[in-house]
Amino acid sequence: MYIGTDGSPQETTNKKSGGNVNNRIIALIFGLALFGCSPSTDNETALKEIVIGGTSGTELAEDQVFRKNNGSDPGTLDPHRAEGVPASNVLRDLYEGLVSEEANGNYIPGVAESWTISDDGKTYRFKIRENALWSNGDRIVAEDFVFSLRRSVDPKTLSNYSSMLYPIKNARDVVLGKLSPEALGVSAESEKILLIELQEPTPYFISLLTHSTTYPVHPASVKKHGSAFTRPENMVSNGAFTLSNWRIQDYILLTRNKEYWDDANTTLSQVYYYPLDNPDASLRRYRANELDFTDTTPSEQLPWIKRNLKEELKITPYFGSYYYGFNNTKPPFKNNPDLRMALSLAVNRSIITDIVLGAGQIPAFTFVPPVKEYQGKEPAWAKLTQEERERLAMDFYLQAGYSMSDPLSIEIIYNTSENHKRVALAVASMWKKTLGVETKLRNQEWKVFLETRRLQEETEIFRGGWIGDYDDPYTFSELLHSENEMNHSGYKSTKYDALLKSASLKPAGKDRLNDLLKAEQIMLSDMPVIPLYFYVSQHLIKPWVSGLEGNVMDHHYSKYVKILKTETTSSE
């Protein structure tokens, strides 16, 4: 559970509510004489006791307001066009798909109260809840999902995730413009019964239905407002919260949706999402009690956080891969696997995970993180010492036509973040030391960064991070398929694509996983991207926040959150 005691230095007494669901927690708060200074000392000037949750440990605060740092502003809140974790976090509160998740990540019925699957695994029949309503009071019906799924694959929508829906019958041909959206294998059997036909049995299909690309949108609002349907004054959604305000680069405010079918089990009245891309600034606001939840932690401050906020620091395994992508469509990396391999071998991943970051990240020599029965096979060079890898890197570098006296000159582009900057500086230093590479660094605001990657005009090397959209290795494998809209590296391999096609036609089991494993081996030989490490999620969460649980997908729904009562007393 994401519940802990507060052992952090504070300047002011907390006025909010909070605590532990199970018992009464007393947190010792130490006030720093100079709050604005860097947290480099543990000297205390005042001792206070905070009683969380009242005498029962479960008493609720009067104000049910949850304040989260979200890292950056979403590019859009259109669920069929959105991309990136910041957008997904907000959309998870605004909308609900056919399938949802418990706080621990287990799959549960969402808008669909139940479903059945045909014997051949190719037809899904969903029963929509009778009491499911849109935020304006309209009834949610099967036709809403037909409209929405067709919209999601329609090339006119310009979705970057439409290929996720390829398992649905005719989806690929619709996305490629060969068939009209009406040919998609979705239909309304009746007002409350939705049928979805698949091209082939798809083991991960239920988990895929938690992704925003499958969320319903309100047809009448989309038709009336067009792309402006996402504005606060126009949005009609079906999740536990509605969009009340969006002030760009300031905050997004969500308000409890009284029309939500499960509103009786929602406690929060408001949720604020703040777009703080500087982890140090996020930490300062967290310590000032202006945030209840941080999206990450600053790497440089992590030792201090572990000493002083250890009960509030929540680090859990995360189904994600951090990598550097090459632009394989242009020189110097186009048709130059030797150069790509040289740069990969020259990176000391252990220094990045253990020294630069230090939160328990795992050095990655494969692209797909371990999940369920899937375990990637590391290349032979992963077993070498770093010194041996560096010597091998120079061999590849020379074969590629470069040397210490005639070095490569390149640029790394990353989205603005102090943690990303630290990684980029470390990698650039390694390349300079081992190969003599001259590296420039350039940071961009999130929306601009995504567009730069997509266009593949300016990029040479870009920071990449992929978080699984569902708990299956295919969510990583398909990212590098030649037709995937999110394949910003421009990687193309007919052998790789063929193995993914073969895997998509097989039921769950070893044969399917072997196809995915072979595909990854081909990719690692071509090295279109450099796997650097597997993520862990890192959050600071106030002890008065109850209801959050760690899960490998790092999905957190505000409908499960409660803010518990706090009382502050002084002790001698």
N, C-alpha and C positions, 0 to 999 in steps of 0.2 A: 504494500500500500504506500502511496505517496503521502505519508504523514510523519512528521518529525517534531523535535523540540527545537526551540530557537536559542542558539548559543552565539548569536552574532553581535558585534559591536553596533550600537544604535545611538543616534543623537537625540531622537525624540521618542516619547512614549507612544506606543501604538494605540490608535483610536478605533481600530477595526475589530471585527470579531474573528474567532477561529478556534481550532484545537483538534484534539484526537477524538475519533469516533468512539473508541473503545474505553478510554479511561481519562482521568483528569491528569493533565500534564502541567508541570510547572517549568517554565522556561526562564533561565537567568539571562538578563540582557545587560551587556556592558556598554556604557556610553563613552564614546571617544571624545577627548577634549577638542580635537580638531577633526571634525567629521569629513571636511573636504579633502583632507590629505589622503595619500595612498595608504591602504590598510597594511602597514608594515609592522605594526606593534600591537600587542595584545594587552597593554596597560589599561586598567579599568579605573574610572573616576566615580562611577555610581553603580549600585547594585539594585536591580529591580526584579520583582517576581511577576510573571504573567501567568494567570490561571486561564487555561484554555478549555472551553466547553462547559464552564460552570461546574456545579457539584456532580452532575451526571457524566460530564465529559462529552455530551452530545447536544448541549443547548445551542441553538442557532443565534446568530447575530441578527440584529434588527435590520441592518442594511445588507442585502444579499447581492453584492457587487464583486465581480471577479475581474482582476486586472492582469493581463498577460502581455509579455513582450512577444512579438511575432516575427522579429528579425527584419522584415521589410514590408512595404506595401504590396498587396497582390497586383498583378498586371490587370486583372479583371475579376469580377465575381460572376461571370457567366460560367456555369458549371461545365459547359461543353467546350469552352475555349480556354479555361484557366489551366495554368501549369505552375508547378513549383509548390513547395511545402507551405509557404505563407498563405497562398490562396486555398489550398486544401484544408488547412486548419479552420479557416473562417467558414468555408462552404459546408464543412461537417456539422456546424451548428445551425446553418441556415436551411439546409435541405436534408432530406432523408430518402434513400433509395429503397428498392424492394427488400434488400438485406441490410442489416445494421450490425453493430458490434457492442458487446458488453465492455465495461471499463477495462477488463483484462485482455481484450482483443478477441474473445470467442465470438463466432458468428451467431446472430440471432435474427428472427424475423423483424423487418422494418415496416415499411408501408404494407408489404404483403404479410398477412398473418400466417400464411402457410403456402406450401408448394408441393407439387409432385413431379417426378421425373419418369419419363417413359422407359420401358425395358431396354431400348437401344441407346439410351442416354442422350438422345438428340432433341427431345421435346420437353420443355419446362412449362408447367401450368401453375400460374401464381394467382392466389386469391387475395384481392385488395381488401383491406380492413373497411368495414361498414362505417366506422366512425372517423375515418381519415379525411381531414379537411385541409384546404389551402388556408393561408393566413387571412384571407378576406372572407372566409366562410364557405367558399365553393367546395363541393364534394370532389374528392379525388377519385377518378375513374380510370379504367384500363386504357381508354383512348388517350389519356394524358401521357401515359408511358409510350404508346405507339407514336404519338407526335414527337415526343422528346428523343426517343432512340433514333427515329428517322432524322431528326434535326442534327443529332450528334454525328451521324455518318455522312450527312449531306456536304459535299465539297464546298458549297456556298457558306457554310458555317465557319470554315477555316480552322477547324479543330486540329490541334497538334497531337491529339490522343485517339483519333478515330480508328486507327489500326488496332487499338486494344479490342475493338468490337468485331474483329475478323472472325472469331468463332461463330458469330450469328450468321445464319444462312444469307448468302448474297452480299454480306457487308463489304467484302473486299471490292467487288465489282461496283458497288455504289460509291465507295470512297474514291475509286479510280475513275469515276465518271462513265462507266460502261452501262450501268443500270440506274434507273431513277430511285430515289429514296423509298418510294412506295413498294419496291420489290424486296425490301428488307424483310427477313423472316420474323416479323412481329405482327400480332393481330389481337383484337379484342373479341374474345368468344362471347362475352356478355359485358354488361356495364362494369362488373367487378372481377372478371376473369381475364387475365392476360396470358397469351400464349407466346412463347419464344422458341423458335426452331433453330437448331444449330447445324452448322455444316457437317461437323463430326463431333463425337463425344469429347467434352472438354473437362478434364478433372478439376480445374480451378475456377469453373464458371461462377459458382456461388460466391466465392471470395471476390471475383472481379466486380460483382454487383454492388460492392461497397464503394467503388470509385466514382468520383464526381461526373465522369463522362456518361454514367448511366443514370444520373439523378433526373427526376422529372422537372420540367419547367412549366409554368402556368401558360397554357397555349394562348389564352385571350390576351394576356399581358404582352407576350412576345409579338403577337400579331399587331397589337395596337401601338406599342412603343418601339419596336425593332430593337436595335442594340441598346437603347436607353432603358430597357426593362430592368437593368441591374441597378439603376439609381434608387436611392432610398425612398423617394416619393412614388416610385413605380413598381418596386419589387414586390411580388407575391410569392412567398415560399412556403414550404411544408415542413420545415424542421422545428426544433424546439425553440428557436429564436428567430426574430425578424430583424431586418436591417433598418436601424433608426437614423444613423448618420455616418458619413464617411468624409473626414477631413484629410485630404491627401497630405502625407508626411506628418500627420499629427495623431490621429486615432480612427479606428472603426468602432462604432457603438452598436451593439446588438441588444434587443429587448425581448423579454420572454414572450413567446407566442401562445396566447391563451387558446387558440384554435387547434394547437397540436394535440394529436390523439392521446398522447401520454403526458399531457401537461400536469396531471395530478401528481406525477412523480418528479417534476422539475421543481427546483428550489430557488435557483438564482433569478433575480429580476433583471440584471444587466450584466453584460460582458464587454469589457474594453480590450481591444487589440491595438498595441502600440508598435509602430514600425521602427524599432531601434536596431540599426545594423551595427552599432558599436557595442561589443560585449562589456567594455568597461563602463560605458554610460548606463547600460542596463543594470550592471551590478550596483552602481551608485544609487539608482532609483529604487532598486530592490531593498537596499539597506536603509533607505529613507522611507520605507513602507509605501512607496508609490506603485510598486508592482508586487503581485502575489506569486508570479510564475515567470521564470526567464526561459527563453528558447535555447540558450546555451550558456557557457561560462567562459570568461577570458582566460586563455591558456596561461598567461603570465601570473595571474592571481590564483591559479588553481591550488598551489600549496597552501596559501593563506586560507582559502575557502575550506580546504580539507581540515585545517586546524580549528577554524573558528565557526564554520557553518556546516560541520560534517553531518549533522542530523537533518539538515535541509537540502543537502546535495544528493540528488538522486541520479545515479549512473546505472544504466541498464543496457543489455545488448540491443542492437538496432539493425534492422534488415536494410543496410545501406552500404554503398561502396563509393569512396572518394577517389577520384582519378583525374589525370590530365589527359585531355583529348588532343590529338593531332588533327590538323586540317589535311585530310588525305586527298583533297581535290586539287591542291596546288603545291608547287615547289615550296620549300625543299623536301616536304614529306611525301608528296605523291610519288608512287612507285619507288620508294626508297625505304624498304623494311630494315636495311642495315642501320640507317641513321636512327630510325625509331627505336630499334633494339638497343643501340648504343646509349641513348638517353635514358631508357628504362633501367638498364644495368647499372648506370652511374648513380642512381638514386639509392641512398641508404635509408630504407624505410623505417628501420628501428630507431634512428635518430629522430625522425619525424614523430613517431608514435610515443616514444619514451621521453624525449627531451623537449621537442618543440611543442607538443600537445600535452602528453602526460596524463590523460584521463582514462587510459585503459584501451585505447584504440588498438586494433590488431593489424600488423603489417600484412599487406595483401599482395600476393603473387598470382592470384587469379582474379577474375572480374566478378564472378557470381559468389556472394557470401554463402556459407553453409546454411541450408534450410531443409528441415524435415529429413528425408533420406538422401538428399543431394549433398555431395562433398566434392568440390572441384579438385582437379589433379594439378599440383604445382609443377611448373617446368623444371627440368633438371638443374638449370642454373640457380634455382632458388636454394638449393642445398649447398652451394658454394659459399665460402667466406666472402665478406664484402670486398676484401682486397682482391680476391680472385675474380669477382664480378667486374671490378673496375678495370682490371687488366683485359678482360674479355671485351668490356665496353670500348676500350681503345682500339682493339682489333676491328670491331665493327665500324667504329668511327673512321678509321683509316680506309676501310673498304668502301665506305660511303663517299670518300673523296675529301675528307677534312683532316686537319691535324692541329697540333698546338700552335704551329706557326701560321696556319691558314684556318682559323677557327670558324665555326658556325656562329651566325648572329641571328637571334630570334627574339620574339616577344611572347610573354605570358599575359593573358588577359584573365582577370578574375573579378567577381562581383565584390563590391565594397564590404570589407569585413577585416578587422584586425587579425583574426585567426587565419583567414585565407592569405593575408599579406605575409604572416609569419611563415606559413608553409612555402609560399612562393619564394621568399628570400632564402630559405634553407635549400630548396631545390636548385635555385640559381647558383648558390654558393657551391653546391656539390658538382654541378655541371662545369663550373669554372675551374675548380680544383682538379677534377679528374680528366676533363677533356679540353679545357680552355675556352668553352663556349661563352660568348658574350650575350647576356640575357637582359632585356628590358622588361619592366613590369608596368602594367597599366590596369587600373581598377575602374569599374563602371557601375553605375546605379543598376539595380536588379533588372528593371524593365529594359533598359538599353542593352545590358549585358545579354539577355536572352535573345534580343533581336540581332545583335552582332553575331552571336553563335549561329543563329538560324540562317542568316544570309551567307555565311561562309566566305565573305569577301575579305575582311580584315584579319580574321583569326589565323594564327600560326599554331599556337598552343593555348588551350583554354582550360580553366578549372571546371571540372565536372563533378557532380555528386548525384547519384541515383538512389532513390529510396524505393523499395519494392512497392508496387501498387496492390499486390496481393501476395500471399505467402506461398509462392511457387517460383522455381528458378527461371521459368519462362519470362517472367516480368523483366528480368535482366537480359536474357538472351535476345528477346525481340527488339531491345533498344538498338542493337547494331545490325538489324536486318536492313537490307538496302532500301526497302520501301518505307521504313519507319520515319515519321515526321520528326521525331526527336533524335534521330541519328545525326547529330551535328558534326561528327567526325567525318562524315561522307564515306564511311567504310562500305565497300562492295565486295562480296565474295559469293560466287554461285554455289560453291560447296557448302559454305556456312548457311546460306538461305535454304538449300535443299535439305540439310539436316534439321533445320527448324520446321520445315514443311513436314518432314517425316515424323517428327515428334508430335506435331499438332494432330496427326491422324491416328495416334496410338492412345489407348487408355492408360490410366495411371499404372506405373510399374517400372521394372528395371529397363525394359527395352526403350521406353520413352526417355528415361533419365540418361541412358547410354547415348542416345542421339544428341541430347543437350550437352553431355560431357564431351563428345567428339567435336561438336560445334565450337565449344569453348577452347579446345585444344588448337583448332585451326586458327581461331582468332588470336590466341596468345602467341602463335608462331608468326602471324602477320603483324601483331602489336600496333593496331590502329589507335589504341589508348594505353596509357600507363596506369595500371591499378596501383594505388598508393596505400590505402588502408581501408579496413572495414570499420564502420561507425560504431560508436556507442552514443546513446542519447544522454545529454547532460542538462539537467534542470535544477534550478533552485526553486523550492516550493515552500511557502510560508507554512508554519505549523497549524495555522487556523484554517487551512484549506483541506477539506475532507472529500473523499470520493474518487480521487485519481489513483490509478494503478499503473505500474510499469508494464509495457508490453512491447514485443519485438518490432511491431510496426510503428510504435510511438504515436498511436492515434489516441487523442484525448477529446472526449465529448463533454462540453460544458453542462449538459443536462444531468450529468452524474455528480456535479460539484456542489458542495455546501460550504458556506462560510460559517465557522463556529464562533461562538461568543468568546470575547477575551475581557479579562479584568486585570488591571495593573495595581499592584501593591508594592510599597517600599519595605525593605527589610534592613535591620541594623547590621 
